[in-house]
Amino acid sequence: MSTLEVRPPSPPRRRVALYSHDTQGLGHVRRNVALAAALVAAEPRTDVLLLTGAPEATSLPLPPHTDVLTLPTLRKDERGRYAPRALATSLPELLELRARILQAALTAFAPDLLVVDKVARGVDGELDHALASLPASTRVVLGLREVLDAPDVARREWDAAGTTAALERHYDAVWVYGDPAVYDPVREYALPPEVAAKVRSTGYLARGRGEGTALRTRPSGRQGRPAGPYVLCTVGGGQDGYELADAFVRAPLPPGHTGVVLTGPYMRPQARAALRRAAGPGVRVLDLVTDAEEWVDGAAAVVSMGGYNSVCELLAAGRPALVVPRTAPRAEQLVRARRLQSLGLVDVLTPDVAGPEQLGTWLRAAVVRPRRRDAGIDLDGLARVPVLARELLSAPPRRRPAPAAAPVVPAGLATLHVTATEELADVAV
């Protein structure tokens, strides 16, 4: 008589949700994709739901067991104010719709871990109700890039958005994606003690970018790199990168090198066409590539804007890098570039002096410089985040304050004040 083999039940799969508001550019969701890949690689029995305001995220390479839920989209008008990007509806109605979708998705998915990128309450409080409804078993983390803005601006916007109160009520930890030896937001922004106690510095999310991901659709974003040496210009999402790209295509190239410009998906088609007309025969102009880190790694020298993801790619590659930071409406890129310049990790030119001749002079000198093998700062955030997540999930859940009676729609949506909360005016790439 045969006996049936009794197998122990499989452990439950871990669920992770990552939210990014993504009103302009792909910076936030690209950071979350890198985090998702690291978390899945460290624990393959992980399902990830990306909640994003950028439908373009579906064209990015994604890790296994990861899906994307796109929220109704927002854009910025010419005065920097939020407006519906596609739907012919009012802004309050669109934000109500986003809030209801977030509430329904997080309730149904029931994540073990929720990571919110940068904006603790979402766009004008669109996360408030969802956060209040999460069970105590869900650990909630605010993820911050290391530089938000100039200290006085960052402190003012932090207070205006009610960030400290939200962190006290809903959040278990704050992960800062940087090295405090470069920039310490706890000190620079004088964060209150109750917030500082939650902060963990992960290191820059630099080494390992692009690993553990694959395209879900036809790989139109992968294009062959030049066979010979090349110099590269990358302008992040591209929405405000035309001037730098134009200076690059007009710059004299180092002998024996071709030039490549990555314009990003958000550069206006007319601007991209103008670049192609201005580019000489030795310069290629490309739009969306899904393997930007590989282009950076293979270049002899790189000219780049100073967004968080772009800088992480530069630091990981160790190639000679010239950062031309955005200086308005935020000082974030300029602050970051100056700190890294002070450590000898990048060169910096401000946009007002980054013309074709200046770029050509820098490129000629840069291509003969050796590759830097050791940055001397912590670039291993993608290895450290899974450890922090495991520690957080294994600890007893903290007791959160009893939630106040919450309306179906977050109260902040009824009396819209987006224009007063510049904390949300983020165009990081």
FENDA-V440903 format. One record per pair of residues at least 12 apart in sequence whose ideal C-beta (glycine too) atoms are under 6 Angstrom apart, sorted by the first residue. I is the first residue (numbers start at 0). GAP is how many residues later the second one is. Records with the same first field share a line. If there is no record, write none. Layout:
# FENDA-V440903
I: GAP  GAP
This chain:
# FENDA-V440903
12: 32  34
13: 29  32  98
14: 32  96  97
15: 23  30  32  95  97
16: 32  92  94  97
17: 14  32  97
18: 32  97
19: 12  32  97
20: 32  98  102
21: 30  31  32
22: 30  51
23: 52  403
24: 212  402  404
25: 28  211
26: 280  282  401  402
27: 89
28: 23  25  28
29: 279
31: 18  85
32: 27
33: 171  175
34: 350
35: 12  27  30
36: 26  175  176
37: 344  347  348
38: 347
39: 23  24
40: 171
41: 344
46: 18
47: 18
48: 18  60
49: 18
50: 18
52: 18  20  21
54: 15
55: 209
60: 152  153  154  229
61: 151
62: 149  150
68: 36
70: 27  30
71: 15  22  25  26
72: 12  13
79: 345
80: 338
81: 336
91: 321  324
94: 29  31  318
95: 313  317
97: 28
98: 27  311
101: 28
102: 26  27
105: 24
110: 27
111: 281
112: 26  276
113: 24  26
114: 26  28
115: 26
116: 26
119: 22  43  46
120: 45
122: 301
123: 288  294
124: 285  287
127: 282
128: 277  281
130: 39
131: 271  274
135: 261
136: 260
138: 33  253
139: 30  31  32
140: 32  34
141: 29  32
142: 32
143: 32
144: 32  163
145: 30  32  37
146: 36  185  188  189
148: 181  182  183
149: 181
150: 37  38
153: 35
154: 34
156: 265  266
159: 261
160: 260  262
163: 28  31
166: 28
167: 26
168: 232
171: 226
172: 25  219
173: 24  25
174: 25  27
175: 23  25
176: 25  28  204
177: 26
178: 24  198  199
179: 21
181: 157  195
182: 156
185: 13
199: 188
201: 179  182  183
202: 175  177  178  181
203: 108  175  177
204: 107  176  177
205: 106  109  110  173
206: 109  172  173
207: 174
208: 84
209: 83
220: 67  68  69
221: 69
224: 73
225: 32
228: 28  71
229: 27  28  30  69
230: 26  28  69  70  132
231: 28  63  67  70
232: 12  15  28  70
233: 28  70  76
234: 29  70
235: 28  69  71  74  193
236: 27  29  192
237: 25  26  28  29
238: 27
241: 29
243: 80
244: 16  30
246: 107  108  109  112
247: 13  55  111
248: 26  29  30  34
249: 106
250: 105  108  109
251: 108
252: 29
253: 109  110  113
257: 24
258: 24
259: 24
260: 24
261: 24  27
262: 24
264: 23
292: 20
295: 17  21
296: 20
298: 20
299: 67
300: 19  62  65  66
301: 17  19
302: 19
303: 19
305: 17  19  27  30  31
306: 121  122
307: 120
314: 60  64
317: 53  54
319: 46  49
320: 25
321: 25  40
322: 14  23  25
323: 25  27  30
324: 12
344: 30
